Amino acid sequence: MLGSIRKSPEQLRALDRVAEWTRARFELAADAAILVSELACSLPGCPPLETVVAFWTGDGRRHHFKLFKRAQEVAPDDLPYRWLRDALIVPEGFDGDCC
């Protein structure tokens, strides 16, 4: 059984910052669900930790994207452009390894 992973206050603040930047970038409602997490990646050429963001829009569609760096290293300019929002939609029935 996996135990919980303790996050430092700095890491929690970084995850919150990425969520707020995502809300602003994609003009999401104040009550829109946004999930930001760091995942370990063991694939060759992949950074040891990557930041994964998922969010849901008012129509119930799920969107996601990855940032290939730790949350504490993410800057607002690292997020996808607002006009790419529809390209981030997860197709219905998609069974990927992320989000």
C-alpha positions as a LaTeX table, in Angstrom:
\begin{tabular}{lrrr}
\hline
Residue & $x$ (\AA) & $y$ (\AA) & $z$ (\AA) \\
\hline
Met1 & 0.00 & 0.00 & 0.00 \\
Leu2 & 1.29 & 3.44 & $-0.85$ \\
Gly3 & 1.64 & 5.98 & 1.92 \\
Ser4 & 0.84 & 9.62 & 1.51 \\
Ile5 & 3.60 & 11.84 & 0.23 \\
Arg6 & 4.24 & 14.90 & 2.34 \\
Lys7 & 4.59 & 18.11 & 0.42 \\
Ser8 & 6.60 & 21.04 & 1.67 \\
Pro9 & 4.88 & 24.42 & 2.11 \\
Glu10 & 6.92 & 25.73 & $-0.85$ \\
Gln11 & 5.71 & 22.91 & $-3.08$ \\
Leu12 & 2.09 & 23.45 & $-2.03$ \\
Arg13 & 2.42 & 27.17 & $-2.84$ \\
Ala14 & 3.92 & 26.32 & $-6.22$ \\
Leu15 & 1.04 & 23.95 & $-7.06$ \\
Asp16 & $-1.46$ & 26.64 & $-6.02$ \\
Arg17 & 0.33 & 29.24 & $-8.18$ \\
Val18 & 0.17 & 27.00 & $-11.24$ \\
Ala19 & $-3.56$ & 26.43 & $-10.62$ \\
Glu20 & $-4.20$ & 30.18 & $-10.37$ \\
Trp21 & $-2.16$ & 30.91 & $-13.50$ \\
Thr22 & $-4.16$ & 28.19 & $-15.29$ \\
Arg23 & $-7.44$ & 29.76 & $-14.11$ \\
Ala24 & $-6.35$ & 33.16 & $-15.39$ \\
Arg25 & $-4.80$ & 31.94 & $-18.65$ \\
Phe26 & $-7.86$ & 29.96 & $-19.73$ \\
Glu27 & $-10.41$ & 32.36 & $-18.20$ \\
Leu28 & $-11.93$ & 29.65 & $-16.01$ \\
Ala29 & $-14.74$ & 30.30 & $-13.57$ \\
Ala30 & $-13.89$ & 30.71 & $-9.91$ \\
Asp31 & $-15.52$ & 27.35 & $-9.16$ \\
Ala32 & $-13.91$ & 25.44 & $-12.08$ \\
Ala33 & $-12.03$ & 22.34 & $-10.95$ \\
Ile34 & $-8.28$ & 22.49 & $-11.52$ \\
Leu35 & $-5.89$ & 19.69 & $-10.56$ \\
Val36 & $-2.15$ & 20.31 & $-10.47$ \\
Ser37 & 0.28 & 17.59 & $-9.48$ \\
Glu38 & 3.86 & 16.51 & $-9.91$ \\
Leu39 & 4.51 & 13.08 & $-11.35$ \\
Ala40 & 7.70 & 11.10 & $-11.54$ \\
Cys41 & 8.72 & 10.03 & $-15.02$ \\
Ser42 & 11.06 & 7.12 & $-15.64$ \\
Leu43 & 11.06 & 7.20 & $-19.43$ \\
Pro44 & 14.40 & 7.92 & $-21.14$ \\
Gly45 & 14.84 & 11.63 & $-21.82$ \\
Cys46 & 11.98 & 12.58 & $-19.52$ \\
Pro47 & 12.67 & 14.92 & $-16.58$ \\
Pro48 & 12.56 & 13.23 & $-13.17$ \\
Leu49 & 9.49 & 15.28 & $-12.18$ \\
Glu50 & 6.91 & 16.89 & $-14.44$ \\
Thr51 & 3.94 & 19.07 & $-13.59$ \\
Val52 & 0.59 & 17.82 & $-14.87$ \\
Val53 & $-2.44$ & 20.11 & $-15.04$ \\
Ala54 & $-6.04$ & 19.08 & $-15.63$ \\
Phe55 & $-9.06$ & 21.36 & $-15.63$ \\
Trp56 & $-12.73$ & 21.15 & $-16.43$ \\
Thr57 & $-14.77$ & 23.80 & $-18.22$ \\
Gly58 & $-18.42$ & 24.67 & $-17.64$ \\
Asp59 & $-19.51$ & 22.25 & $-20.37$ \\
Gly60 & $-17.94$ & 19.37 & $-18.43$ \\
Arg61 & $-15.04$ & 18.87 & $-20.81$ \\
Arg62 & $-11.71$ & 17.82 & $-19.33$ \\
His63 & $-8.51$ & 19.44 & $-20.56$ \\
His64 & $-4.93$ & 18.58 & $-19.67$ \\
Phe65 & $-1.34$ & 19.45 & $-20.36$ \\
Lys66 & 2.12 & 18.65 & $-19.02$ \\
Leu67 & 4.98 & 20.95 & $-18.17$ \\
Phe68 & 8.32 & 19.17 & $-18.22$ \\
Lys69 & 9.65 & 20.68 & $-15.01$ \\
Arg70 & 8.91 & 20.76 & $-11.29$ \\
Ala71 & 6.01 & 22.99 & $-10.20$ \\
Gln72 & 8.43 & 25.26 & $-8.33$ \\
Glu73 & 10.23 & 25.94 & $-11.63$ \\
Val74 & 7.09 & 26.74 & $-13.66$ \\
Ala75 & 6.56 & 30.33 & $-14.77$ \\
Pro76 & 3.36 & 31.82 & $-16.25$ \\
Asp77 & 4.90 & 31.86 & $-19.75$ \\
Asp78 & 5.31 & 28.05 & $-19.57$ \\
Leu79 & 1.55 & 27.51 & $-19.80$ \\
Pro80 & $-0.02$ & 26.90 & $-23.21$ \\
Tyr81 & $-1.54$ & 29.89 & $-24.96$ \\
Arg82 & $-5.23$ & 30.58 & $-24.27$ \\
Trp83 & $-6.13$ & 29.98 & $-27.91$ \\
Leu84 & $-4.94$ & 26.37 & $-27.56$ \\
Arg85 & $-7.63$ & 25.57 & $-24.97$ \\
Asp86 & $-9.73$ & 23.45 & $-27.33$ \\
Ala87 & $-6.64$ & 21.50 & $-28.39$ \\
Leu88 & $-6.18$ & 20.47 & $-24.74$ \\
Ile89 & $-9.58$ & 18.73 & $-24.56$ \\
Val90 & $-9.32$ & 15.07 & $-23.62$ \\
Pro91 & $-11.43$ & 13.09 & $-26.10$ \\
Glu92 & $-14.27$ & 11.06 & $-24.66$ \\
Gly93 & $-13.14$ & 7.49 & $-24.04$ \\
Phe94 & $-9.45$ & 8.44 & $-24.05$ \\
Asp95 & $-7.48$ & 6.20 & $-21.72$ \\
Gly96 & $-4.07$ & 7.83 & $-21.42$ \\
Asp97 & $-1.41$ & 7.60 & $-18.75$ \\
Cys98 & $-2.07$ & 11.10 & $-17.54$ \\
Cys99 & $-4.81$ & 12.94 & $-15.66$ \\
\hline
\end{tabular}
